[in-house]
Amino acid sequence: MTDIQKLKALAEAATSGEWRYGPGDGEDESPIVFVDLPQSSSDAISVLFEGDWATDADAKFVSIANPAAVLELIAEIESLKSCLEMESAELAWSDSDGRAIQVERDLLKADNEALRKDAERYRWLRAETGLGPNIQVSEWVGPHEYRLHGEELDIAIDGALSKEARHD
């Protein structure tokens, strides 16, 4: 992997200014890169690409991969790394939050199952068969027994629960 900090330091230390490609200077057809110096409009640095190995593409690349372009790419890399770190932190939080939600969901499922079983028991208790209710519930008022089933049982239970709630 490229040492980005070293590349950044070299780009910051390199000559600033516009880097331009040139196909050659007439006598020498080798490609060339010109760097206009910012201090004076008449001074420039030229980098000549000579030899059989030097290609026009090399000179074009060097002119485009100038210090300003390198620094811009490094800034973009640093920005993307920062975004990635924030996203990673958010995902880590989301994962822990997701686990907490799953635990809560499982507890709610267990509560729901218990309530479903209670409702099923109550419906069985309240149900009438051909021989009468499955279980006889009676309310005694003084010496008198009042048998409760169906809607009467619901009303009696709701009333008792209401009394308990007022005393809490």
NUVOVO-421525 format. One record per atom (N, C-alpha, C): atom name; x, y, z; residue number from 1. Coordinates in Angstrom, 2 decimals, padded with zeros to 5 digits. Each point is the difference from the previous one (the first is absolute). Layout:
N
R at x y z i
R CA X Y Z NUM $
...
***
This chain:
168
R at x y z i
R N 000.84 -001.17 000.00 1 $
R CA -000.84 001.17 000.00 1 $
R C 000.89 001.24 000.00 1 $
R N -000.45 001.03 -000.63 2 $
R CA 000.74 001.25 -000.10 2 $
R C 000.05 000.69 001.35 2 $
R N 001.17 000.55 000.33 3 $
R CA 000.14 000.80 001.22 3 $
R C -000.56 001.38 -000.30 3 $
R N -001.24 000.21 000.37 4 $
R CA -000.71 001.23 -000.36 4 $
R C 000.63 001.22 000.65 4 $
R N 000.45 -000.14 001.23 5 $
R CA 000.60 001.15 000.68 5 $
R C 001.30 000.43 -000.69 5 $
R N 000.79 -000.98 -000.43 6 $
R CA 001.24 000.32 -000.71 6 $
R C -000.32 000.67 -001.34 6 $
R N -000.95 -000.55 -000.72 7 $
R CA -000.42 000.57 -001.28 7 $
R C -000.55 001.42 000.19 7 $
R N -000.74 000.22 001.07 8 $
R CA -000.54 001.32 000.29 8 $
R C 001.12 001.00 000.28 8 $
R N 000.99 -000.42 000.80 9 $
R CA 001.13 000.88 000.31 9 $
R C 000.78 000.36 -001.26 9 $
R N 000.21 -000.98 -000.88 10 $
R CA 000.71 000.27 -001.26 10 $
R C -000.80 000.94 -000.89 10 $
R N -001.31 -000.19 -000.07 11 $
R CA -000.83 000.86 -000.83 11 $
R C -000.03 001.43 000.53 11 $
R N -000.01 000.13 001.32 12 $
R CA 000.00 001.34 000.60 12 $
R C 001.34 000.70 -000.21 12 $
R N 001.09 -000.78 -000.05 13 $
R CA 001.33 000.59 -000.19 13 $
R C 000.32 000.26 -001.48 13 $
R N -000.71 -000.63 -000.91 14 $
R CA 000.27 000.14 -001.44 14 $
R C -000.35 001.42 -000.47 14 $
R N 000.52 000.35 -001.13 15 $
R CA -000.25 001.31 -000.59 15 $
R C -001.48 000.15 -000.31 15 $
R N -000.56 001.08 000.51 16 $
R CA -001.41 000.24 -000.29 16 $
R C -000.10 000.79 -001.29 16 $
R N -001.11 -000.04 -000.60 17 $
R CA -000.22 000.69 -001.26 17 $
R C -000.68 -000.92 -000.98 17 $
R N -000.21 000.50 -001.20 18 $
R CA -000.66 -000.79 -001.03 18 $
R C 001.01 -000.93 -000.66 18 $
R N -000.31 -001.26 -000.05 19 $
R CA 000.84 -001.00 -000.66 19 $
R C -000.65 -000.27 -001.36 19 $
R N 000.80 000.20 -001.07 20 $
R CA -000.54 -000.16 -001.36 20 $
R C 000.83 -001.00 -000.79 20 $
R N -000.66 -000.72 -000.85 21 $
R CA 000.65 -000.96 -000.90 21 $
R C 000.38 000.71 -001.30 21 $
R N 001.18 -000.41 -000.54 22 $
R CA 000.41 000.48 -001.31 22 $
R C 000.59 -001.16 -000.79 22 $
R N -000.27 -000.10 -001.30 23 $
R CA 000.48 -001.12 -000.80 23 $
R C 001.50 000.06 -000.30 23 $
R N 000.66 001.06 000.26 24 $
R CA 001.43 000.14 -000.29 24 $
R C 000.29 001.43 -000.41 24 $
R N 001.31 000.31 -000.18 25 $
R CA 000.34 001.39 -000.28 25 $
R C 000.46 000.23 -001.44 25 $
R N -000.28 -000.85 -000.90 26 $
R CA 000.40 000.18 -001.40 26 $
R C 001.26 -000.77 -000.33 26 $
R N 001.16 000.36 000.60 27 $
R CA 001.25 -000.74 -000.26 27 $
R C -000.06 -001.36 000.65 27 $
R N -000.47 -000.02 001.19 28 $
R CA -000.10 -001.27 000.75 28 $
R C -001.47 -000.36 000.07 28 $
R N -000.35 -001.10 -000.61 29 $
R CA -001.42 -000.39 -000.07 29 $
R C -000.47 -000.73 001.25 29 $
R N 000.82 -000.10 001.03 30 $
R CA -000.40 -000.68 001.23 30 $
R C -001.08 000.81 000.69 30 $
R N -000.96 -000.66 000.64 31 $
R CA -001.06 000.72 000.70 31 $
R C 000.56 000.78 001.18 31 $
R N -000.70 001.01 000.42 32 $
R CA 000.48 000.87 001.06 32 $
R C -001.17 000.44 000.87 32 $
R N 000.28 000.25 001.27 33 $
R CA -000.97 000.55 000.93 33 $
R C 000.55 001.34 000.47 33 $
R N -000.81 001.05 -000.09 34 $
R CA 000.37 001.33 000.44 34 $
R C -000.74 000.32 001.30 34 $
R N 000.72 000.63 000.92 35 $
R CA -000.62 000.49 001.23 35 $
R C 000.26 001.49 000.06 35 $
R N -001.05 000.78 -000.08 36 $
R CA 000.15 001.45 000.12 36 $
R C 000.19 000.35 001.46 36 $
R N 001.06 000.74 000.29 37 $
R CA 000.27 000.40 001.38 37 $
R C -000.91 001.16 000.39 37 $
R N -000.53 -000.05 001.20 38 $
R CA -000.94 001.04 000.40 38 $
R C 000.67 001.36 000.23 38 $
R N 001.31 000.01 000.31 39 $
R CA 000.67 001.25 000.33 39 $
R C 000.14 000.93 -001.21 39 $
R N 000.18 -000.56 -001.17 40 $
R CA 000.24 000.82 -001.18 40 $
R C -000.66 -000.66 -001.20 40 $
R N -000.65 000.79 -000.80 41 $
R CA -000.70 -000.57 -001.15 41 $
R C 000.95 -000.47 -001.10 41 $
R N 001.27 000.46 000.05 42 $
R CA 000.93 -000.39 -001.07 42 $
R C 000.82 -001.22 000.37 42 $
R N 000.06 -000.37 001.29 43 $
R CA 000.80 -001.16 000.41 43 $
R C -000.86 -001.26 -000.01 43 $
R N 000.62 -001.10 -000.34 44 $
R CA -000.70 -001.29 000.00 44 $
R C 001.01 -001.11 000.20 44 $
R N -000.48 -001.13 000.44 45 $
R CA 000.81 -001.22 000.10 45 $
R C -000.48 -000.89 -001.13 45 $
R N 000.94 -000.67 -000.63 46 $
R CA -000.43 -000.96 -001.00 46 $
R C 000.62 -001.35 000.34 46 $
R N -000.79 -001.03 -000.17 47 $
R CA 000.45 -001.37 000.22 47 $
R C -000.05 -000.68 -001.35 47 $
R N 001.16 -000.39 -000.48 48 $
R CA 000.10 -000.61 -001.33 48 $
R C 000.00 -001.51 000.15 48 $
R N -000.81 -000.67 -000.77 49 $
R CA -000.07 -001.46 000.01 49 $
R C 000.81 -000.50 -001.19 49 $
R N 001.22 -000.50 000.29 50 $
R CA 000.88 -000.44 -001.07 50 $
R C 000.21 -001.50 000.06 50 $
R N 000.43 -000.54 -001.09 51 $
R CA 000.34 -001.41 -000.07 51 $
R C -001.08 -000.80 -000.68 51 $
R N 000.36 -001.21 -000.39 52 $
R CA -000.95 -000.86 -000.68 52 $
R C -001.16 -000.42 000.90 52 $
R N 000.25 -000.04 001.29 53 $
R CA -001.03 -000.44 000.93 53 $
R C -001.02 001.08 000.31 53 $
R N 000.38 001.27 -000.14 54 $
R CA -000.91 001.10 000.33 54 $
R C -001.08 000.10 -001.06 54 $
R N -001.22 000.06 000.44 55 $
R CA -001.11 000.07 -000.97 55 $
R C -000.77 001.30 000.19 55 $
R N -000.75 000.31 -001.00 56 $
R CA -000.88 001.16 000.05 56 $
R C -001.00 -000.15 001.16 56 $
R N -000.46 -001.24 000.20 57 $
R CA -000.97 -000.27 001.09 57 $
R C 000.62 000.30 001.35 57 $
R N 001.31 -000.28 000.18 58 $
R CA 000.67 000.31 001.27 58 $
R C -000.06 001.50 000.28 58 $
R N 000.35 000.80 -000.99 59 $
R CA 000.00 001.45 000.17 59 $
R C -001.41 000.51 000.28 59 $
R N -000.99 -000.52 -000.72 60 $
R CA -001.38 000.42 000.23 60 $
R C -000.44 -000.35 001.43 60 $
R N 000.38 -001.21 000.44 61 $
R CA -000.36 -000.43 001.35 61 $
R C 000.62 000.91 001.05 61 $
R N 001.29 000.28 -000.12 62 $
R CA 000.68 000.84 000.98 62 $
R C -000.62 001.39 000.03 62 $
R N -000.38 000.53 -001.16 63 $
R CA -000.60 001.33 000.00 63 $
R C -001.37 000.01 000.68 63 $
R N -000.73 -001.10 -000.11 64 $
R CA -001.33 -000.10 000.63 64 $
R C 000.12 -000.36 001.48 64 $
R N 000.95 -000.88 000.35 65 $
R CA 000.19 -000.44 001.39 65 $
R C 000.90 001.00 000.71 65 $
R N -000.35 001.25 -000.06 66 $
R CA 000.81 001.07 000.59 66 $
R C -000.28 000.12 001.49 66 $
R N 000.79 000.77 000.74 67 $
R CA -000.19 000.10 001.45 67 $
R C -001.42 000.41 000.41 67 $
R N -000.58 000.95 -000.72 68 $
R CA -001.36 000.43 000.37 68 $
R C -001.00 -001.15 -000.16 68 $
R N 000.14 -000.78 -001.09 69 $
R CA -000.91 -001.13 -000.22 69 $
R C 000.20 -001.07 001.07 69 $
R N 001.25 -000.26 000.35 70 $
R CA 000.30 -001.00 001.03 70 $
R C -000.59 000.45 001.34 70 $
R N 000.17 001.27 000.35 71 $
R CA -000.55 000.50 001.27 71 $
R C -001.53 -000.06 000.01 71 $
R N -000.61 000.26 -001.13 72 $
R CA -001.45 -000.09 -000.10 72 $
R C -000.48 -001.44 000.19 72 $
R N 000.70 -000.94 -000.60 73 $
R CA -000.36 -001.42 000.16 73 $
R C 000.19 -000.45 001.45 73 $
R N 001.09 000.45 000.62 74 $
R CA 000.24 -000.37 001.40 74 $
R C -001.10 000.57 000.89 74 $
R N -000.40 001.24 -000.25 75 $
R CA -001.09 000.61 000.79 75 $
R C -001.29 -000.81 -000.16 75 $
R N -000.26 -000.46 -001.23 76 $
R CA -001.20 -000.81 -000.23 76 $
R C 000.09 -001.34 000.73 76 $
R N 001.18 -000.62 -000.01 77 $
R CA 000.21 -001.26 000.72 77 $
R C -000.24 000.21 001.49 77 $
R N 000.56 001.07 000.55 78 $
R CA -000.17 000.28 001.43 78 $
R C -001.46 000.24 000.34 78 $
R N -000.71 000.71 -000.87 79 $
R CA -001.42 000.25 000.22 79 $
R C -000.79 -001.31 -000.03 79 $
R N 000.31 -000.85 -000.97 80 $
R CA -000.70 -001.29 -000.11 80 $
R C 000.30 -000.90 001.20 80 $
R N 001.25 000.04 000.47 81 $
R CA 000.36 -000.79 001.19 81 $
R C -000.80 000.48 001.20 81 $
R N -000.13 001.32 000.13 82 $
R CA -000.77 000.57 001.11 82 $
R C -001.45 -000.44 -000.08 82 $
R N -000.58 000.05 -001.20 83 $
R CA -001.39 -000.45 -000.19 83 $
R C -000.14 -001.48 000.34 83 $
R N 000.97 -000.79 -000.43 84 $
R CA -000.03 -001.44 000.27 84 $
R C 000.08 -000.27 001.50 84 $
R N 000.84 000.75 000.71 85 $
R CA 000.10 -000.17 001.45 85 $
R C -001.33 000.34 000.68 85 $
R N -000.64 001.09 -000.46 86 $
R CA -001.29 000.37 000.58 86 $
R C -001.05 -001.06 -000.30 86 $
R N -000.01 -000.52 -001.24 87 $
R CA -000.96 -001.04 -000.37 87 $
R C 000.25 -001.26 000.83 87 $
R N 001.29 -000.35 000.21 88 $
R CA 000.34 -001.19 000.79 88 $
R C -000.49 000.17 001.44 88 $
R N 000.22 001.20 000.54 89 $
R CA -000.46 000.27 001.37 89 $
R C -001.52 -000.09 000.07 89 $
R N -000.68 000.53 -001.02 90 $
R CA -001.46 -000.05 -000.02 90 $
R C -000.50 -001.44 -000.13 90 $
R N 000.70 -000.80 -000.81 91 $
R CA -000.39 -001.40 -000.15 91 $
R C 000.22 -000.76 001.31 91 $
R N 001.10 000.31 000.69 92 $
R CA 000.27 -000.66 001.28 92 $
R C -001.11 000.33 000.99 92 $
R N -000.39 001.30 000.04 93 $
R CA -001.09 000.40 000.87 93 $
R C -001.28 -000.69 -000.42 93 $
R N -000.24 -000.03 -001.29 94 $
R CA -001.21 -000.62 -000.54 94 $
R C -000.05 -001.48 000.34 94 $
R N 001.16 -000.68 -000.07 95 $
R CA 000.04 -001.43 000.34 95 $
R C -000.37 -000.21 001.46 95 $
R N 000.58 000.81 000.91 96 $
R CA -000.32 -000.17 001.41 96 $
R C -001.45 000.36 000.26 96 $
R N -000.48 001.06 -000.67 97 $
R CA -001.40 000.38 000.13 97 $
R C -000.90 -001.09 -000.58 97 $
R N 000.43 -000.58 -001.11 98 $
R CA -000.75 -001.09 -000.63 98 $
R C -000.12 -001.20 000.92 98 $
R N 001.10 -000.32 000.72 99 $
R CA -000.05 -001.13 000.94 99 $
R C -000.97 000.31 001.14 99 $
R N 000.02 001.24 000.48 100 $
R CA -000.92 000.39 001.08 100 $
R C -001.44 -000.11 -000.49 100 $
R N -000.25 000.40 -001.22 101 $
R CA -001.35 -000.09 -000.56 101 $
R C -000.42 -001.46 -000.13 101 $
R N 000.92 -000.87 -000.41 102 $
R CA -000.32 -001.42 -000.12 102 $
R C -000.34 -000.59 001.37 102 $
R N 000.75 000.39 001.04 103 $
R CA -000.28 -000.50 001.36 103 $
R C -001.38 000.47 000.43 103 $
R N -000.28 001.29 -000.23 104 $
R CA -001.31 000.53 000.36 104 $
R C -001.11 -000.70 -000.78 104 $
R N 000.24 -000.24 -001.30 105 $
R CA -000.99 -000.70 -000.83 105 $
R C -000.26 -001.39 000.57 105 $
R N 001.07 -000.71 000.38 106 $
R CA -000.17 -001.35 000.54 106 $
R C -000.78 000.01 001.31 106 $
R N 000.25 001.02 000.85 107 $
R CA -000.76 000.11 001.25 107 $
R C -001.47 000.28 -000.29 107 $
R N -000.26 000.88 -000.97 108 $
R CA -001.38 000.30 -000.37 108 $
R C -000.69 -001.23 -000.59 108 $
R N 000.73 -000.79 -000.76 109 $
R CA -000.58 -001.24 -000.54 109 $
R C -000.38 -000.95 001.13 109 $
R N 000.88 -000.11 001.01 110 $
R CA -000.27 -000.88 001.13 110 $
R C -001.23 000.51 000.78 110 $
R N -000.05 001.34 000.22 111 $
R CA -001.17 000.58 000.68 111 $
R C -001.27 -000.26 -000.81 111 $
R N 000.08 000.18 -001.29 112 $
R CA -001.16 -000.21 -000.87 112 $
R C -000.47 -001.45 000.07 112 $
R N 000.95 -000.92 000.00 113 $
R CA -000.36 -001.43 000.08 113 $
R C -000.69 -000.30 001.33 113 $
R N 000.51 000.59 001.10 114 $
R CA -000.63 -000.22 001.31 114 $
R C -001.42 000.58 000.01 114 $
R N -000.16 001.18 -000.57 115 $
R CA -001.34 000.61 -000.07 115 $
R C -000.94 -000.82 -000.88 115 $
R N 000.53 -000.52 -001.10 116 $
R CA -000.81 -000.84 -000.88 116 $
R C -000.50 -001.24 000.76 116 $
R N 000.90 -000.62 000.78 117 $
R CA -000.38 -001.19 000.77 117 $
R C -001.05 000.34 001.05 117 $
R N 000.18 001.17 000.67 118 $
R CA -001.00 000.43 000.99 118 $
R C -001.35 000.21 -000.66 118 $
R N 000.00 000.65 -001.16 119 $
R CA -001.26 000.24 -000.72 119 $
R C -000.65 -001.32 -000.41 119 $
R N 000.83 -000.93 -000.44 120 $
R CA -000.52 -001.32 -000.41 120 $
R C -000.64 -000.70 001.20 120 $
R N 000.66 000.06 001.16 121 $
R CA -000.55 -000.63 001.21 121 $
R C -001.33 000.65 000.37 121 $
R N -000.03 001.35 -000.05 122 $
R CA -001.21 000.70 000.37 122 $
R C -001.13 -000.32 -000.96 122 $
R N 000.31 -000.07 -001.30 123 $
R CA -001.06 -000.36 -000.97 123 $
R C -000.52 -001.41 000.29 123 $
R N 000.88 -000.91 000.41 124 $
R CA -000.44 -001.36 000.32 124 $
R C -000.88 000.02 001.25 124 $
R N 000.45 000.78 001.00 125 $
R CA -000.75 000.11 001.25 125 $
R C -001.39 000.58 -000.24 125 $
R N -000.11 000.96 -000.87 126 $
R CA -001.24 000.73 -000.30 126 $
R C -000.92 -000.78 -000.94 126 $
R N 000.56 -000.93 -000.75 127 $
R CA -000.77 -000.70 -001.04 127 $
R C -001.11 -000.88 000.59 127 $
R N -001.04 -000.10 -000.77 128 $
R CA -001.12 -000.87 000.37 128 $
R C 000.07 -001.25 -000.85 128 $
R N -000.19 -001.12 000.60 129 $
R CA -000.12 -001.25 -000.75 129 $
R C -001.47 -000.39 000.02 129 $
R N -000.30 -001.12 -000.59 130 $
R CA -001.39 -000.47 000.01 130 $
R C -000.49 -000.29 001.41 130 $
R N 000.93 -000.20 000.93 131 $
R CA -000.38 -000.33 001.38 131 $
R C 000.09 001.21 000.92 131 $
R N 000.33 001.17 -000.55 132 $
R CA 000.17 001.21 000.83 132 $
R C 001.43 000.50 -000.12 132 $
R N 000.38 000.95 000.88 133 $
R CA 001.36 000.55 -000.08 133 $
R C 001.04 -001.06 000.38 133 $
R N 001.21 000.16 -000.50 134 $
R CA 001.08 -000.93 000.33 134 $
R C 000.29 -000.01 001.50 134 $
R N -000.02 001.17 000.61 135 $
R CA 000.20 000.13 001.44 135 $
R C -001.06 000.95 000.52 135 $
R N -000.57 -000.36 001.12 136 $
R CA -001.03 000.85 000.60 136 $
R C 000.68 001.00 000.91 136 $
R N -000.26 001.28 -000.24 137 $
R CA 000.50 001.06 000.87 137 $
R C -001.22 000.58 000.70 137 $
R N 000.17 000.14 001.31 138 $
R CA -001.14 000.52 000.79 138 $
R C 000.45 001.21 000.79 138 $
R N -000.95 000.89 000.20 139 $
R CA 000.22 001.16 000.86 139 $
R C -001.01 -000.13 001.13 139 $
R N 000.47 000.11 001.20 140 $
R CA -000.89 -000.11 001.16 140 $
R C -000.28 001.38 000.54 140 $
R N -001.23 000.31 000.08 141 $
R CA -000.43 001.24 000.65 141 $
R C -000.87 -000.44 001.17 141 $
R N 000.59 000.13 001.18 142 $
R CA -000.70 -000.53 001.17 142 $
R C -000.15 -001.50 -000.17 142 $
R N -001.18 -000.52 000.30 143 $
R CA -000.19 -001.45 -000.13 143 $
R C -000.37 -000.43 -001.42 143 $
R N -000.02 000.96 -000.92 144 $
R CA -000.47 -000.34 -001.35 144 $
R C 001.17 -000.19 -000.97 144 $
R N -000.09 -001.04 -000.78 145 $
R CA 001.01 -000.30 -001.02 145 $
R C -000.53 000.46 -001.35 145 $
R N 000.86 000.76 -000.72 146 $
R CA -000.34 000.43 -001.35 146 $
R C 001.02 -000.61 -000.94 146 $
R N -000.48 -000.83 -000.89 147 $
R CA 000.90 -000.65 -000.95 147 $
R C 000.28 000.96 -001.14 147 $
R N 001.29 000.11 -000.32 148 $
R CA 000.44 000.94 -001.03 148 $
R C 000.59 -000.77 -001.17 148 $
R N -000.40 000.39 -001.19 149 $
R CA 000.61 -000.56 -001.20 149 $
R C -000.23 000.97 -001.14 149 $
R N 000.80 -000.16 -001.06 150 $
R CA -000.13 000.86 -001.18 150 $
R C 000.21 001.46 000.34 150 $
R N -000.95 000.84 -000.46 151 $
R CA 000.12 001.45 000.17 151 $
R C -000.08 000.40 001.46 151 $
R N -000.80 -000.73 000.79 152 $
R CA -000.11 000.30 001.43 152 $
R C 001.35 -000.16 000.69 152 $
R N 000.74 -001.02 -000.39 153 $
R CA 001.33 -000.24 000.57 153 $
R C 000.95 001.14 -000.39 153 $
R N -000.07 000.43 -001.27 154 $
R CA 000.85 001.12 -000.44 154 $
R C -000.27 001.25 000.84 154 $
R N -001.26 000.31 000.22 155 $
R CA -000.38 001.19 000.75 155 $
R C 000.49 -000.10 001.44 155 $
R N -000.13 -001.16 000.61 156 $
R CA 000.43 -000.19 001.38 156 $
R C 001.53 000.15 000.11 156 $
R N 000.73 -000.57 -000.93 157 $
R CA 001.47 000.10 000.03 157 $
R C 000.44 001.43 -000.24 157 $
R N -000.59 000.68 -000.98 158 $
R CA 000.34 001.40 -000.28 158 $
R C -000.26 000.88 001.22 158 $
R N -001.11 -000.25 000.70 159 $
R CA -000.32 000.78 001.20 159 $
R C 001.02 -000.23 001.10 159 $
R N 000.39 -001.26 000.20 160 $
R CA 000.99 -000.31 001.04 160 $
R C 001.36 000.63 -000.33 160 $
R N 000.39 -000.05 -001.27 161 $
R CA 001.28 000.61 -000.41 161 $
R C -000.05 001.51 000.17 161 $
R N -001.14 000.60 -000.29 162 $
R CA -000.15 001.44 000.15 162 $
R C 000.13 000.42 001.46 162 $
R N -000.61 -000.77 000.91 163 $
R CA 000.11 000.28 001.44 163 $
R C 001.46 -000.09 000.43 163 $
R N 000.72 -001.03 -000.46 164 $
R CA 001.42 -000.17 000.37 164 $
R C 000.83 001.17 -000.52 164 $
R N -000.29 000.49 -001.19 165 $
R CA 000.75 001.10 -000.58 165 $
R C -000.22 001.30 000.79 165 $
R N -001.20 000.21 000.52 166 $
R CA -000.29 001.22 000.78 166 $
R C 000.72 -000.03 001.35 166 $
R N 000.30 -001.18 000.53 167 $
R CA 000.66 -000.10 001.29 167 $
R C 001.52 000.09 -000.11 167 $
R N 000.53 -000.11 -001.21 168 $
R CA 001.48 000.07 -000.19 168 $
R C 000.52 001.37 000.04 168 $
***
